[in-house]
Amino acid sequence: MTAPSASTPLAESLAKVRQRLNDALSAAGRPTTDARLLAVSKTKPAALIREAWHLGQREFGENYVQEGLAKQVELADLDDIVWHFIGPLQSNKTRDVAEHFAWVHSVDREKIARRLNDQRPEGLPPLNVCLQVNISAEPSKSGASLAELPELAGAVLEMPQLRLRGLMAIPAPGENMDAQREPFARLKEALRALQDRFPEAPLDTLSMGMTNDLEAAILEEATLVRVGTAIFGERESPR
């Protein structure tokens, strides 16, 4: 596939999201290199990911293991693409994630972490891990509680095939900027507490903020924002 022109719908939407991210960082008084864009490509065809790659996007997030694996096969020639697994992770899917992804954002209990560690191939670098926090304490959502974080983080830091990078959360929607910022601020403070408790750990990542609350997340020091709809359009039903 040849490089797409700058006038395609995807090129225009990706440029707008990049500008939003840069504007948000500037408004927060942060360097434009302080946060990265993770393009959430779940339910989208590999052809669109390839187009985004030609437009300079390198990091992509998938929610469904088998769908993500199929896209990896189709896009195997893009050797610098970075795959993030960001969906709920069941025990019977950990091997595929451990073997084929560079990041996983949804570790919420020690059992899942241990399986990922034990199943990560020796020839690969350690798997980058974010602990998912149920920051709004919603019964319907996955994630560890804030109280559980120190013990879980300590356990993951003892696993040689994992590299604990930080925290991830999907807060309940907020009606305004202040309401959006509040759970992000609590996640930021939770990361700072872990940094103080484990000063030797590479805890440098706050994975938070999506299409509708990107700006609020950046104000609370997000380093990785997960944007799908604003880049690729509304999600399609998964296969």
Secondary structure, DSSP 8 states (H G I E B T S, - for coil): -----TTSHHHHHHHHHHHHHHHHHHHTT--TTS-EEEEE-TTS-HHHHHHHHHTT--EEEES-HHHHHHHHHHTTT-TT-EEEE-S---GGGHHHHHHH-SEEEEE-SHHHHHHHHHHS-TTS--EEEEEEE-TT--TTS--B-GGGHHHHHHHHHT-TTEEEEEEEE-----SSHHHHHHHHHHHHHHHHHHHHH-TTS---EEE---TTTHHHHHHTT-SEEEE-HHHH-S-----
